[in-house]
Amino acid sequence: MPADPLSCRLCGSPDLRSVVDLGASPPCESFLAPDELDAPEPAYPLHLRVCPECLLAQLPPLIDPARTFTEYAYFSSFSSSWLAHAEDYVDTVAERLGLGAGSFVVEVASNDGYLLRNVVARGVRCLGIEPSVNVGAAAREAGVPTLTEFLTAETGAAVRAEHGPADLVVANNVYAHIPDLLGFTKGLRALVADDGWISIEVQHLLSLVELTQYDTIYHEHFQYYTLLSARRALATAGLTVTDVELLGTHGGSIRVWARPEGVAGEPSPRVAAVLERERAAGLHELSGYAGFAQRVEGVRLALLEFLIQAKRRGERVVGYGAPGKGNTLLNHCGIRPDLLEYTVDRNPYKHGRFTPGTRIPVLAPERIARDRPDYVLVLPWNLRAELAEQLSYIADWGGRLVFAIPELEVVCPPTPALQAVEVN
C-alpha cells in the first residue's frame, strides 16, 4: 500500500481525480447498541476517486479492516437467492474443472460457509479463510474447515505449506474489500497451484456508473473494478485473466477467471467483448465518470421529496433490510426516524440495534405485518425479485414497495409481475 493514502494503491500515482464526494459517514456495518446512542460516533470521508494512470477507482484506506471485519454483522446465509447462487456456482465449477475427491478448494472471505458447505457435500477437501471471528465460528459449526485470518502473501504461503496448493481459489465479493491490494493479490498467487484456477466475483464498475448504484460506495469497499483495472491488478502477482462472465448479482457483477501466467493461454472472446463494452462507455478514460455526481444528487433529491411528501400526507414509511449499501444511502440523504420510522432485517444480530449515523431502529421482519405501513423502502435493491416475493403480503392492506436506485420507483405487489404506479 502506498505511504500516501491519497495516492493510487495499484500504481502509486499521486494524481487521483474526484468521481463523487458523499460527505462523511460512519462504517456501514457498525450498528449501534442502545447503550451506544449517546456516545460519540466516528465518521470518515466517503470520496470516490479514480486514478488517471491505471484507472482504478478507489477510496482512501481510512479504516483498518481489523476494526471492521473482526466482529462482522453480515452473514451470507440470510439471503435465499445468494445461497442459490453459491450452490449453482459450485455445481458449475465442479463440472468445469473436474473437481473431485483429490481436489483442494480454498475460499477467501468464506463468511459463514455459505458456499463451501456445497463443496463439503461433494466430498471435496476445502478450507475457508475468514477474518471475522463470529462468522468463521458459524462456518465451523456448519462443518466447514475455516481459518480465522486475513489473506496476505505470508498467510497464502503458510496455507500452501500446510495444506498444499489449491486447484481452485474462490474470492467472491472480497477483492474490493482489501486496502493492501498488492499484498492480497500475492496471497492469491501463493494459494493457487501452478496449474490452478482463481475465480473472483466483484461488482462491475460499469453497472455502478451506468445505473447510479452509488450506495455500493462505502468504506469496506476500498476499490471498484472494471475488467481492465482488475486485469492490471492481477498481473502484479503474475496472474492472467483468461475468461470473464457477466452476472446479475449485486446489481451487476463480473466473475473473473485467472491463472498463473505460465499456463493461462489465450483468453476467451468474452474478455475482449467486456473490455469493449467498458471502452464504449468511456470507462477506459476519465470522461466516462463525467455527470455521475449529478446523477447521484438526482437520486438523493427524488427520495427525499418522496419521503417528505409521504410525511406531510400522514403516511407511514418503513424500511426493509439493513445492508451496508442502505447505510450509505441513508447517511448521504440525511434520512432519520422522522422520515423512515424503522427498518427490518432477517439477521437477528441486528435486531434491537440502530443504523450507524442515522440511528434508525432495526427490528424483526414480522413488525411490518403488525404495523401495516403505507410504504416499504427496500434498501437491498439488488435482491429485488427475492424481496418483492417475500413482501407480497403488504398488498393485503394496499401497501407499496419503494425502490430508490437506479431511480425512484413505487410499485404494487403482487409478484412477480410488479406494476409500476405513478408517484404523486
C-alpha positions in Angstrom: 0.0 0.0 0.0 1.4 3.5 -0.8 2.5 5.6 2.1 0.3 8.4 1.0 -3.4 7.4 1.5 -4.4 9.7 -1.4 -2.1 8.0 -3.9 -3.2 5.1 -6.0 -2.8 1.8 -4.2 -2.2 -0.1 -7.5 0.3 2.1 -9.4 1.3 4.7 -6.8 0.1 7.7 -8.9 -0.5 10.8 -6.6 -2.9 12.4 -9.1 -6.3 10.9 -8.2 -9.4 12.5 -9.7 -12.7 13.0 -8.0 -15.7 10.9 -9.1 -18.2 11.7 -6.3 -17.9 13.1 -2.8 -20.6 11.6 -0.5 -19.5 13.6 2.6 -18.7 11.7 5.8 -20.3 8.5 7.1 -19.6 6.0 9.9 -18.5 2.5 8.8 -21.6 0.9 7.2 -21.7 -2.2 9.4 -21.1 -0.5 12.7 -24.7 -0.9 14.1 -25.2 0.7 17.4 -26.4 -1.0 20.6 -29.0 1.0 22.7 -26.3 2.0 25.2 -24.2 3.5 22.5 -26.7 6.0 21.3 -25.4 8.8 23.5 -21.7 8.2 22.8 -19.7 9.9 20.0 -19.8 8.1 16.7 -16.8 8.4 14.3 -17.4 9.3 10.7 -15.0 9.1 7.8 -14.9 10.8 4.4 -16.6 8.9 1.6 -15.0 10.3 -1.5 -14.6 8.1 -4.6 -11.6 8.9 -6.8 -10.2 7.3 -9.9 -6.5 7.0 -11.0 -5.9 8.6 -14.4 -2.9 6.3 -14.9 -4.2 2.8 -14.2 -8.0 3.7 -13.9 -8.5 2.0 -10.6 -11.5 3.6 -8.8 -10.8 3.8 -5.1 -11.5 5.2 -1.6 -8.6 6.2 0.7 -7.8 3.4 3.2 -9.0 5.4 6.2 -10.4 2.4 8.1 -8.5 -0.5 9.5 -10.1 -3.7 8.2 -9.3 -5.4 11.5 -11.7 -3.0 13.2 -14.5 -3.7 10.7 -14.2 -7.4 10.0 -13.0 -8.9 13.2 -16.6 -9.0 14.5 -18.9 -8.7 11.5 -22.6 -8.1 11.2 -23.1 -9.6 7.7 -24.0 -13.3 7.3 -24.3 -14.5 3.7 -26.7 -17.3 4.6 -29.6 -14.9 5.4 -30.2 -14.4 1.6 -32.0 -17.2 -0.1 -31.0 -16.0 -3.5 -27.4 -15.8 -2.5 -27.4 -19.3 -1.2 -28.9 -20.5 -4.5 -26.2 -18.5 -6.4 -23.5 -20.2 -4.4 -24.9 -23.7 -4.9 -25.2 -23.1 -8.7 -21.6 -21.8 -8.8 -20.2 -24.9 -7.1 -22.2 -27.2 -9.4 -20.9 -25.4 -12.4 -17.3 -25.1 -11.4 -17.1 -28.7 -10.2 -18.1 -29.8 -13.7 -15.9 -27.1 -15.5 -12.7 -28.0 -13.6 -13.5 -31.7 -12.8 -13.3 -31.2 -9.1 -13.3 -34.5 -7.1 -12.1 -36.2 -4.0 -8.5 -35.5 -4.9 -9.0 -31.8 -5.3 -8.5 -28.9 -2.9 -10.6 -25.7 -2.9 -9.8 -22.6 -0.9 -12.3 -19.7 -0.4 -11.0 -16.4 0.8 -13.5 -14.4 2.8 -15.6 -17.5 3.2 -18.1 -15.9 5.6 -20.3 -18.4 7.4 -19.5 -21.3 5.0 -22.5 -20.5 2.7 -20.5 -21.6 -0.4 -18.0 -24.2 0.9 -20.7 -26.2 2.5 -21.6 -27.2 -1.0 -18.0 -28.2 -1.6 -18.0 -30.3 1.6 -21.2 -32.0 0.5 -19.4 -33.1 -2.7 -16.6 -34.7 -0.7 -14.0 -32.3 -1.9 -11.3 -31.1 0.5 -11.6 -27.4 1.2 -10.6 -24.6 3.5 -12.2 -21.2 4.2 -10.1 -18.2 5.1 -12.3 -15.8 7.0 -11.1 -12.9 9.3 -14.3 -12.4 11.2 -14.3 -14.4 14.4 -18.1 -14.7 14.7 -19.0 -15.7 11.2 -16.0 -18.0 11.0 -17.2 -19.8 14.1 -20.6 -20.2 12.4 -18.9 -21.8 9.4 -17.0 -24.3 11.6 -20.2 -25.2 13.4 -21.7 -26.0 10.0 -18.8 -28.4 9.3 -16.7 -26.1 7.0 -13.0 -26.0 8.0 -12.2 -22.3 8.5 -9.0 -20.4 9.3 -9.5 -17.1 11.1 -7.0 -14.9 9.3 -6.7 -12.0 6.8 -5.2 -13.1 3.5 -1.7 -11.8 2.9 1.2 -13.1 0.9 2.5 -14.6 4.1 -0.8 -16.2 5.0 -1.1 -17.7 1.5 2.3 -19.2 1.7 1.6 -20.7 5.1 -1.7 -22.3 4.0 0.1 -23.7 0.9 2.9 -25.1 3.0 0.4 -26.8 5.4 -2.4 -27.9 3.1 -0.8 -27.9 -0.4 -1.6 -25.8 -3.4 -5.3 -25.2 -4.3 -6.8 -26.4 -7.5 -9.3 -23.6 -7.2 -9.2 -20.4 -5.2 -12.5 -18.6 -4.8 -12.6 -14.9 -3.9 -16.2 -13.7 -4.1 -17.1 -10.2 -3.0 -13.7 -9.6 -1.3 -11.4 -8.2 -3.9 -13.0 -4.8 -3.3 -12.6 -5.1 0.5 -8.8 -5.1 0.9 -6.7 -1.9 1.2 -3.4 -3.8 0.6 -4.4 -4.8 -3.0 -0.9 -5.8 -4.0 -0.3 -8.0 -0.9 -3.7 -9.6 -1.2 -3.1 -10.4 -4.8 0.2 -12.0 -4.0 -1.7 -14.1 -1.4 -4.0 -15.4 -4.1 -1.0 -16.4 -6.2 0.6 -18.1 -3.2 -2.5 -20.2 -2.6 -3.2 -21.4 -6.2 -1.4 -24.3 -7.8 0.9 -23.5 -10.7 -1.7 -25.1 -13.0 -4.7 -24.0 -10.9 -7.6 -21.5 -11.2 -8.7 -18.4 -9.4 -12.3 -17.2 -9.6 -13.2 -13.7 -8.4 -16.6 -12.1 -8.2 -16.8 -8.4 -7.8 -19.3 -5.7 -8.6 -18.7 -4.3 -12.0 -17.9 -0.6 -12.1 -19.7 -0.3 -15.4 -23.0 -1.2 -13.7 -22.3 1.1 -10.8 -21.8 4.1 -13.0 -24.4 3.4 -15.7 -27.2 2.6 -13.1 -26.1 5.2 -10.5 -25.6 2.5 -7.9 -23.8 4.9 -5.6 -25.0 3.3 -2.4 -22.5 0.5 -3.0 -19.7 3.0 -2.3 -18.8 2.5 1.3 -15.7 2.3 3.4 -15.5 -1.5 3.3 -15.2 -1.3 -0.5 -11.7 0.2 -1.0 -11.7 -0.2 -4.8 -14.2 -0.6 -7.6 -13.2 -2.6 -10.7 -13.6 -2.6 -14.4 -12.3 -5.7 -16.1 -9.4 -3.5 -17.3 -8.4 -2.5 -13.8 -8.9 -6.0 -12.4 -6.7 -7.4 -15.1 -4.0 -4.9 -14.2 -4.2 -5.7 -10.5 -3.9 -9.4 -11.0 -1.0 -9.0 -13.3 1.1 -7.6 -10.4 1.3 -11.1 -9.0 1.8 -13.0 -12.3 -1.9 -13.8 -12.8 -3.5 -13.6 -16.2 -7.2 -13.2 -16.9 -8.5 -16.0 -19.1 -12.2 -15.5 -19.0 -15.0 -13.3 -17.6 -18.7 -13.7 -17.0 -21.3 -11.0 -16.6 -23.5 -11.7 -13.6 -26.7 -10.2 -12.2 -25.6 -10.3 -8.6 -25.2 -7.0 -6.6 -26.8 -5.1 -9.5 -24.2 -6.3 -12.0 -21.0 -8.1 -11.3 -18.2 -9.8 -13.1 -16.8 -13.2 -12.5 -13.1 -13.0 -13.5 -11.2 -16.3 -14.1 -7.4 -16.1 -13.8 -4.5 -18.5 -13.9 -0.8 -18.3 -13.3 0.7 -16.6 -16.4 2.7 -19.7 -17.5 -0.4 -21.8 -18.1 -3.0 -19.1 -18.9 -3.1 -19.4 -22.7 -5.2 -17.3 -24.9 -8.2 -15.5 -23.2 -11.7 -16.3 -24.2 -13.5 -14.0 -26.6 -15.6 -12.8 -23.7 -12.7 -10.9 -22.3 -12.3 -8.7 -25.4 -16.1 -8.2 -25.5 -16.4 -6.9 -21.9 -13.4 -4.7 -22.4 -15.0 -3.2 -25.5 -18.2 -2.5 -23.5 -16.3 -0.7 -20.9 -14.3 1.3 -23.5 -17.6 2.3 -25.3 -19.0 3.5 -22.0 -15.9 5.8 -21.6 -14.5 3.9 -18.5 -11.1 3.4 -20.1 -10.6 7.1 -19.7 -11.7 9.8 -17.3 -14.6 11.0 -19.5 -16.8 8.1 -18.5 -17.2 9.5 -15.0 -18.5 12.9 -16.1 -22.0 13.5 -14.8 -22.0 10.7 -12.3 -22.1 13.1 -9.3 -25.0 15.0 -10.8 -27.0 11.7 -11.2 -26.3 10.8 -7.6 -27.7 14.1 -6.5 -30.8 13.4 -8.5 -31.4 10.1 -6.7 -31.0 11.9 -3.3 -33.4 14.6 -4.1 -36.1 12.3 -5.6 -36.0 10.0 -2.5 -36.1 12.9 0.0 -39.0 14.6 -1.9 -41.0 11.3 -1.8 -40.4 10.8 1.9 -41.2 14.4 2.8 -44.5 14.2 0.8 -45.5 11.0 2.5 -44.8 12.6 5.9 -47.0 15.5 5.0 -49.8 13.2 4.0 -49.5 11.4 7.3 -48.4 8.1 5.6 -46.1 5.7 7.3 -42.8 4.6 5.6 -40.6 1.8 7.0 -37.6 0.1 5.5 -36.8 -3.5 4.6 -33.2 -4.7 5.1 -30.2 -3.2 6.8 -27.4 -3.7 4.4 -24.2 -1.7 4.1 -25.4 -0.1 0.9 -28.5 1.1 2.7 -26.5 2.9 5.3 -24.6 4.8 2.6 -28.0 5.9 1.1 -29.5 6.8 4.4 -26.5 8.9 5.6 -26.0 10.6 2.3 -29.7 11.6 2.2 -29.8 12.5 5.9 -32.7 10.2 6.5 -33.6 9.6 10.1 -36.5 8.1 12.0 -38.7 11.1 11.4 -38.8 10.1 7.7 -38.1 6.3 7.9 -39.7 5.0 11.1 -37.7 1.8 11.3 -36.2 -0.9 9.1 -36.3 -4.6 9.5 -33.8 -7.4 8.8 -33.7 -11.2 8.8 -30.4 -11.2 10.6 -31.1 -11.4 14.4 -27.7 -9.9 15.1 -29.1 -6.5 14.0 -32.4 -6.7 15.9 -32.6 -4.1 18.7 -29.7 -2.2 17.2 -29.6 1.1 15.3 -28.3 2.0 11.9 -24.9 3.8 12.0 -25.1 7.6 11.7 -28.9 7.8 11.1 -29.9 5.9 14.3 -32.9 4.2 12.7 -34.1 1.2 14.8 -33.6 -2.3 13.2 -36.4 -4.7 14.1 -37.5 -8.2 13.1 -39.4 -8.6 9.8 -42.6 -9.6 11.5 -43.1 -6.0 12.6 -44.2 -4.9 9.1 -47.3 -7.2 9.1 -48.2 -5.9 12.6 -47.9 -2.2 11.7 -49.3 -2.3 8.1 -47.3 0.7 6.8 -48.2 2.5 3.6 -44.8 2.1 2.1 -41.8 -0.2 2.5 -38.5 1.3 1.2 -36.4 -1.7 0.0 -32.8 -1.0 0.8 -31.1 -4.1 -0.6 -32.5 -3.3 -4.1 -30.1 -5.9 -5.6 -32.4 -8.6 -4.1 -35.5 -7.1 -5.7 -37.1 -10.3 -7.0 -36.5 -12.2 -3.8 -37.7 -9.5 -1.5 -40.7 -8.5 -3.7 -41.9 -12.1 -3.3 -41.3 -12.1 0.5 -43.2 -8.8 0.8 -46.1 -9.6 -1.4 -48.4 -9.8 1.6 -48.3 -6.0 2.0 -50.8 -5.8 -0.9 -53.4 -7.1 1.6 -53.7 -3.6 3.1 -52.7 -1.6 0.0 -49.0 -1.3 0.9 -46.5 -0.4 -1.8 -42.8 -1.0 -2.3 -40.3 1.8 -2.9 -37.0 1.5 -4.7 -34.6 4.5 -4.8 -32.0 3.1 -7.2 -31.4 3.5 -10.1 -34.3 5.9 -9.9 -37.3 6.3 -7.7 -40.0 3.7 -8.3 -43.1 2.9 -6.3 -44.6 -0.5 -7.1 -47.5 -2.5 -6.1 -47.3 -6.2 -5.2 -48.2 -9.0 -6.0 -45.1 -10.6 -7.6 -43.6 -11.5 -9.9 -45.3 -9.0 -12.2 -44.9 -5.8 -10.2 -46.9 -3.0 -11.7 -45.5 0.5 -11.5 -47.7 3.2 -10.2 -47.4 6.9 -10.5 -45.7 8.8 -7.7 -47.8 11.8 -6.6 
